[in-house]
Structures are given as C-alpha cells and as structure tokens.
Amino acid sequence: MTTLRRHQLHCHTLRATRAPEEERTAAARVALEARTDVTEALVALQLCTGDQNVLDHASRAADVTVALHQAADQEDMDRRARAARTAHDAFVVAARSLTLA
C-alpha cells in the first residue's frame, strides 16, 4: 500500500500548478511507475488468495488511487484522496482476516 501513497503524493505534485516543469515531468514518470506497481501488486495478491472480499477491496483501493491523476482541480483531488484513503482502510480491514485466519 505504500505504492498507493507514493502515487497520491506524485499526483498531488502534478496538480501543483506552480511546480517547475522538470518537477512535474519527474512526478508524472514516478506516478506512472507507481500505477504499474499497484497493478503488479494486485496481480500478486490474486495469486496469493482467492478470498473474493479481500480481492474486491484491493481492487477498489487500486482503482480509486490510480484515478487520482484524473482530478480536474484541487477540490476534486481532495475528494478523490479521501475516497482512496477510505478504500485503503477498508482493504486493510478485509486483508486482516487473512492474517488472523
């Protein structure tokens, strides 16, 4: 899930209109790499468990986080970030059932 947080940070940097072009370009590259890492982590989880509840929560957390870069403005980014945090927290709760089983 640290990949999700890294992606959020870089999306925020991309939204900062005063960031220098070089910084925005670097953030865009890192955000793309983070989206790839999120997808790879989701596939790895699918290989590790068949628990559909956990997989559904993981997929939701990945989807809303990867969509952060689509925010139209700061208000939209804030709304999307809250949704990503909520989805992440729900995934952690669901995944906890795997470690406690």
C-alpha positions as CSV (number, residue, x, y, z in Angstrom):
1,M,0.0,0.0,0.0
2,T,3.0,2.3,0.2
3,T,2.9,2.4,-3.6
4,L,-0.6,3.8,-3.4
5,R,0.5,6.5,-1.0
6,R,3.5,7.3,-3.3
7,H,1.1,7.6,-6.2
8,Q,-1.1,10.0,-4.3
9,L,1.9,12.2,-3.4
10,H,3.0,12.4,-7.0
11,C,-0.5,13.1,-8.3
12,H,-0.6,16.0,-5.8
13,T,2.7,17.3,-7.2
14,L,1.3,17.1,-10.7
15,R,-1.7,19.2,-9.6
16,A,0.5,21.9,-8.1
17,T,0.4,24.4,-10.9
18,R,3.4,26.3,-9.6
19,A,5.7,23.3,-9.6
20,P,8.5,23.7,-12.1
21,E,8.1,21.8,-15.4
22,E,11.0,19.5,-14.5
23,E,9.4,18.5,-11.2
24,R,6.0,17.9,-12.9
25,T,7.7,15.7,-15.5
26,A,9.5,13.7,-12.9
27,A,6.3,13.3,-10.9
28,A,4.4,12.1,-13.9
29,R,7.1,9.5,-14.6
30,V,7.0,8.3,-11.0
31,A,3.2,8.3,-10.9
32,L,3.2,6.1,-14.0
33,E,5.7,3.7,-12.4
34,A,3.6,3.7,-9.2
35,R,0.4,2.8,-11.2
36,T,2.4,-0.1,-12.7
37,D,3.5,-1.2,-9.3
38,V,-0.1,-1.1,-8.0
39,T,-1.2,-3.3,-10.9
40,E,1.6,-5.7,-10.2
41,A,0.8,-5.9,-6.5
42,L,-2.9,-6.5,-7.3
43,V,-1.9,-9.4,-9.6
44,A,0.4,-10.8,-6.9
45,L,-2.4,-10.7,-4.4
46,Q,-4.7,-12.5,-6.8
47,L,-2.1,-15.3,-7.0
48,C,-1.9,-15.5,-3.2
49,T,-5.6,-15.6,-2.2
50,G,-8.9,-16.5,-3.6
51,D,-10.8,-14.5,-0.9
52,Q,-13.1,-12.5,-3.1
53,N,-13.9,-10.0,-0.3
54,V,-10.2,-9.1,0.0
55,L,-9.7,-9.0,-3.7
56,D,-12.7,-6.7,-4.2
57,H,-11.4,-4.3,-1.5
58,A,-7.9,-4.4,-3.0
59,S,-9.2,-3.7,-6.5
60,R,-11.4,-0.8,-5.3
61,A,-8.4,0.7,-3.4
62,A,-6.2,0.4,-6.5
63,D,-8.9,1.8,-8.8
64,V,-9.6,4.9,-6.8
65,T,-5.9,5.6,-6.2
66,V,-4.9,5.1,-9.8
67,A,-7.7,7.5,-10.8
68,L,-6.2,10.3,-8.7
69,H,-4.3,11.8,-11.7
70,Q,-7.7,12.4,-13.4
71,A,-8.7,15.1,-10.8
72,A,-9.9,18.2,-12.5
73,D,-8.8,20.6,-9.7
74,Q,-7.7,20.6,-6.1
75,E,-11.2,20.1,-4.7
76,D,-11.6,17.1,-6.9
77,M,-8.2,15.8,-5.9
78,D,-9.1,16.2,-2.2
79,R,-12.4,14.3,-2.8
80,R,-10.5,11.5,-4.6
81,A,-7.8,11.4,-2.0
82,R,-10.5,10.9,0.8
83,A,-12.1,8.1,-1.3
84,A,-8.7,6.5,-1.8
85,R,-8.0,6.6,1.9
86,T,-11.4,5.1,2.7
87,A,-10.9,2.3,0.2
88,H,-7.4,1.7,1.5
89,D,-8.6,1.4,5.1
90,A,-11.4,-0.9,4.0
91,F,-8.9,-3.1,2.2
92,V,-6.6,-3.3,5.3
93,V,-9.6,-4.4,7.4
94,A,-10.5,-7.1,4.9
95,A,-6.9,-8.2,4.5
96,R,-6.5,-8.5,8.2
97,S,-8.9,-11.5,8.1
98,L,-6.2,-13.4,6.1
99,T,-3.5,-12.8,8.7
100,L,-5.8,-13.7,11.6
101,A,-7.1,-16.9,10.0
